[in-house]
Amino acid sequence: MTSTDDASLPPLRDRVTAPPTYRPQHAEIAVWRPATADDVDAVYEVYRAIDAADHPNYLTTREEVEEELAYSFVELEADTLLAVSGEGRVVAVGVVMEPPRQETLVREFMNGGVHPDVRGRGIGRELLTWQRARGEQKLAASEKRLPGWLVGYADRRAEGRRRLLEAGGFEVARYFQTMERDLADPIPAVSPTGDVRIEPYRPELADAVHLARDEAFRDHWGSQPLSDEQFTGLTSGTFVADLSFVALVDGVVAGVLLTDVSQEDWAGQGFSSSYVSTVAVTRPYRGRRIAPTLLRAVLEASAARGLDKVVLDVDAENPTGALGLYTGMGFVTAQSETGLVRAY
């Protein structure tokens, strides 16, 4: 895919004024400094504490932290900030991440947060002020004639995070639902129309699967093509090839379903599960019951493993009708998350 700049828009560099780098100050923070590759464990500790407080049903893995800090498009010196207490403990983490492939939108993700032990003291405001300034600097450096977004997310159970983002000028833009499917219930015997083969994911299909995923997600809210690094992350770590499936039509990848299993999530969930990270069907093959057939495959395979449930997330306003698809396959909403945006 190539960038589809909007000729009616001036370049972002002409629409966004780069602010000076913000220097946070807080009485309880001895040092504000960039992260280094040696800080993976300290960052991981903060993320896991945030997870346990805000969304104990899904937890950040150490590998995900390592991956985030190692992305080629994250400049640690400029794009990360740690808040270190007088005792030398990292108590807050900020990362501003701009994924590199920008077709219709330039996004700056406000990742990180404050350890629950020190919340409510203004540290989060200082951190977000730095992140917003850094995000605007990055937007102001872009020559793309595209909309620019600063993006943050808040779980329904993390009202403080939502209020912080709104106070920082972010507006609620989207709602996402976490849905669960009990594998003790009967699985519909749905099948595709036409000559469609459903096969387990194979590494040799990676490039075709990546392309199909990007093509299928072009009409999803805010979605942009994944970089090779991001796609590799999607198919590594907790990814399980045996619970992931590809729909093939005349040798062409028409649909994709990718699945993770993270046993670390099970205690917080209260059940064992697999997590479907991606369900995608390309436009030419929609309407042929490929998506429900892919879901049937992961439901049956997860049940055969003895798992209790299958979990996934969905955009509540997804234009492809995904919410109705999942409901029809027996999924029910368990939690929700809010996407907030500051647009330029």
C-alpha positions in Angstrom: 0.0 0.0 0.0 1.2 3.5 -0.7 0.3 6.8 1.1 -2.9 8.4 -0.1 -2.1 12.0 0.9 -5.0 14.4 0.8 -4.0 17.2 -1.5 -6.6 19.5 0.1 -4.7 19.3 3.4 -1.5 21.3 4.0 1.4 19.1 5.3 1.3 18.3 9.0 4.4 20.4 9.5 2.4 23.4 8.4 -0.6 22.6 10.6 1.1 21.6 13.8 3.5 23.9 15.7 6.3 21.9 17.4 6.3 22.9 21.1 9.5 22.9 23.1 10.3 19.7 24.9 8.4 19.7 28.1 10.5 19.2 31.3 8.3 17.5 33.9 8.7 18.5 37.5 7.2 16.8 40.6 8.3 16.8 44.2 8.2 13.0 44.5 10.2 12.4 41.3 14.0 12.6 41.7 14.9 12.0 38.0 13.0 12.1 34.8 15.0 10.3 32.1 14.7 8.3 28.9 14.4 4.6 29.0 17.3 2.4 27.8 17.4 -1.2 26.7 18.5 -2.1 30.2 15.2 -0.8 31.7 13.0 -3.6 30.3 12.5 -5.2 33.7 11.7 -1.9 35.4 9.2 -1.0 32.7 7.7 -4.4 32.9 7.2 -4.1 36.6 5.3 -0.8 36.1 3.2 -2.2 33.3 2.2 -5.3 35.2 1.2 -3.2 38.2 -1.0 -1.0 36.0 -2.5 -4.1 34.4 -3.3 -5.7 37.7 -5.2 -2.5 38.8 -6.9 -1.6 35.5 -7.5 -4.8 33.6 -6.3 -8.0 35.4 -7.9 -10.1 32.7 -5.1 -9.3 30.2 -1.5 -8.7 31.2 1.5 -7.3 29.3 4.3 -9.9 28.8 7.9 -9.1 29.3 8.5 -9.9 25.6 6.0 -7.2 24.6 7.9 -4.7 26.7 11.2 -5.7 25.2 9.7 -5.5 21.7 8.2 -2.0 22.3 11.6 -0.6 23.5 13.4 -2.3 20.6 11.2 -1.0 17.7 13.3 0.7 15.1 10.7 3.5 15.0 11.0 4.3 18.7 13.9 6.5 19.5 14.5 5.8 23.2 16.3 9.0 23.9 13.5 11.2 22.5 10.4 9.0 22.6 10.5 7.6 26.1 10.4 8.9 29.6 10.8 7.3 33.0 9.9 8.8 36.4 12.3 7.6 39.0 11.6 8.2 42.7 14.1 9.2 45.3 14.5 5.5 46.2 15.6 4.8 42.6 12.3 3.1 41.7 10.7 3.6 38.3 7.1 4.6 39.1 5.9 5.9 35.7 6.6 5.1 32.1 5.8 7.2 29.0 6.3 6.1 25.4 5.2 8.0 22.3 5.1 5.6 19.4 4.5 6.5 15.7 4.1 3.4 13.6 5.9 3.9 10.3 3.4 2.9 7.6 1.0 5.7 7.2 -1.6 5.4 4.4 -4.5 7.6 5.6 -3.4 8.8 9.0 -0.4 9.7 11.1 -0.8 8.3 14.7 1.1 9.0 17.8 0.3 6.5 20.6 0.5 7.6 24.2 1.7 4.4 25.8 2.5 3.7 29.5 1.2 5.1 32.7 1.7 5.5 36.4 2.2 2.8 39.0 -1.0 2.5 41.1 1.0 3.1 44.3 1.6 6.7 43.4 -1.5 7.7 41.5 -3.6 10.7 42.3 -0.6 12.9 43.0 -0.2 14.7 39.7 2.6 12.5 38.2 0.3 11.3 35.4 -0.5 14.9 34.4 3.2 15.7 34.1 3.8 12.6 32.1 0.9 13.2 29.7 2.0 16.8 29.2 5.4 15.5 28.1 3.8 12.9 25.9 1.5 15.4 24.2 4.4 17.8 23.5 6.5 15.0 22.1 3.6 13.7 20.0 3.1 17.2 18.6 6.8 17.5 17.8 6.6 14.3 15.8 3.5 15.4 13.9 5.2 18.7 13.2 8.1 16.9 11.6 5.8 15.1 9.2 5.5 16.1 5.5 2.4 14.0 5.1 -0.8 15.6 3.9 -2.8 13.4 6.2 -4.8 13.9 9.5 -2.7 13.6 12.6 -3.8 12.0 15.8 -2.6 11.6 19.3 -4.2 8.4 20.6 -4.7 7.0 24.0 -6.8 4.2 25.4 -8.6 3.7 28.7 -10.2 0.5 30.0 -13.7 0.9 31.4 -12.3 0.0 34.8 -9.7 2.8 34.6 -11.8 5.9 34.9 -8.8 7.9 36.2 -7.0 7.2 32.9 -10.0 8.4 30.9 -10.3 11.6 32.9 -6.6 12.3 32.6 -6.8 12.0 28.8 -9.9 14.2 28.6 -8.3 16.8 30.8 -5.3 16.7 28.3 -7.6 17.6 25.4 -8.4 14.1 24.1 -11.9 13.3 23.1 -13.7 10.0 23.2 -13.7 8.7 19.6 -14.5 5.0 19.8 -15.6 2.1 22.0 -14.2 -1.4 21.9 -15.7 -4.5 23.5 -14.0 -7.5 24.9 -16.1 -10.6 24.1 -16.0 -14.1 25.5 -17.3 -17.4 24.1 -17.9 -20.3 26.4 -16.7 -23.5 24.8 -19.1 -25.6 26.8 -21.9 -24.3 24.5 -22.5 -26.0 21.1 -20.5 -24.6 18.2 -22.4 -23.8 15.0 -21.6 -26.0 12.1 -21.1 -23.1 9.7 -19.2 -23.6 6.5 -18.2 -21.2 3.6 -19.8 -21.0 0.2 -17.8 -21.9 -2.8 -14.4 -23.6 -3.0 -12.7 -22.3 0.2 -10.1 -24.2 2.1 -9.5 -23.6 5.8 -6.0 -24.5 6.9 -3.8 -24.0 10.0 -1.4 -21.1 9.7 2.0 -21.9 8.3 5.1 -19.6 8.5 5.6 -19.8 4.7 2.3 -18.0 4.4 3.4 -15.1 6.5 3.9 -12.6 3.7 0.5 -13.4 2.1 -1.2 -13.3 5.5 0.4 -9.9 6.3 -0.8 -8.5 3.0 -4.3 -9.9 3.5 -4.5 -8.5 7.0 -3.5 -5.1 5.9 -6.0 -5.1 2.9 -8.9 -6.3 5.1 -8.3 -3.7 7.8 -8.2 -0.7 5.5 -11.8 0.1 6.4 -11.3 -0.3 10.2 -11.3 2.8 12.4 -7.8 4.3 12.5 -6.1 1.2 11.1 -3.0 1.5 9.1 -0.8 -1.2 7.5 1.5 -3.0 9.9 5.3 -2.7 9.5 7.2 -6.0 9.2 8.3 -5.5 12.8 4.8 -5.2 14.0 3.6 -8.2 12.0 6.4 -10.3 13.3 5.3 -9.3 16.8 1.8 -10.4 16.0 3.0 -13.9 15.0 5.5 -14.5 17.8 5.6 -14.5 21.6 2.2 -16.0 22.8 1.1 -16.6 19.2 -0.1 -20.2 18.6 0.0 -21.4 15.0 -2.1 -24.5 15.7 -5.0 -22.2 16.8 -4.6 -19.8 13.9 -6.2 -20.4 10.5 -6.0 -19.2 6.9 -8.8 -19.3 4.3 -7.5 -20.0 0.8 -9.4 -19.6 -2.5 -7.5 -20.9 -5.5 -4.3 -20.5 -3.5 -5.0 -16.9 -2.6 -5.3 -15.9 1.1 -8.8 -14.6 1.4 -9.2 -14.7 5.2 -7.0 -14.8 8.3 -7.5 -15.6 12.0 -4.6 -15.3 14.4 -4.6 -16.5 18.0 -2.6 -16.2 21.1 -2.5 -18.2 24.4 -1.2 -16.4 27.4 -1.5 -18.5 30.5 -0.5 -15.5 32.6 -4.0 -14.0 31.9 -6.0 -17.0 33.2 -5.8 -16.2 36.9 -7.2 -12.7 36.3 -9.8 -14.0 33.9 -11.0 -16.8 36.1 -10.8 -19.3 33.3 -8.5 -20.7 30.7 -8.6 -19.2 27.2 -7.3 -18.5 23.8 -7.3 -14.9 22.5 -8.1 -14.1 18.8 -6.0 -11.1 18.0 -7.0 -10.8 14.3 -10.0 -11.8 12.2 -9.8 -10.5 8.6 -11.4 -11.2 5.3 -10.4 -9.3 2.2 -13.1 -7.4 0.3 -13.4 -9.7 -2.8 -14.3 -12.7 -0.6 -16.7 -11.1 1.9 -20.2 -12.5 2.1 -19.0 -16.1 1.7 -19.2 -17.0 5.4 -15.4 -17.2 5.6 -15.2 -15.3 8.9 -17.7 -17.5 10.8 -16.0 -20.5 9.4 -12.6 -19.3 10.7 -14.2 -18.7 14.1 -15.7 -22.2 14.1 -12.2 -23.5 13.4 -10.7 -21.7 16.4 -13.6 -22.6 18.7 -13.3 -26.3 17.9 -9.5 -26.3 18.2 -9.6 -24.4 21.5 -12.2 -26.8 22.8 -10.1 -29.7 21.8 -7.2 -28.3 23.9 -9.5 -28.3 26.9 -9.7 -24.5 27.1 -12.8 -22.9 28.8 -13.3 -19.9 26.5 -12.2 -17.9 23.4 -11.8 -14.2 23.9 -11.5 -11.3 21.3 -11.9 -7.6 21.1 -14.1 -5.7 18.6 -14.7 -2.2 17.5 -18.4 -1.6 18.6 -18.9 0.4 15.3 -17.0 -1.8 13.0 -18.4 -1.2 9.5 -18.0 -4.8 8.4 -20.6 -6.0 11.0 -18.1 -7.8 13.2 -20.1 -7.3 16.3 -23.1 -9.0 14.8 -20.8 -11.8 13.5 -19.4 -12.5 17.0 -22.7 -12.3 18.7 -24.1 -14.8 16.2 -21.3 -17.2 17.0 -22.1 -17.1 20.7 -19.8 -14.4 22.0 -21.0 -12.1 24.7 -19.5 -8.8 25.9 -17.6 -8.9 29.1 -15.5 -5.6 29.3 -15.0 -2.5 27.2 -12.3 0.0 26.4 -12.4 3.6 25.1 -10.3 5.1 22.4 -9.6 8.8 22.8 -8.0 11.1 20.2 -6.6 14.6 19.9 -6.9 15.4 16.2 -4.8 17.9 14.1 
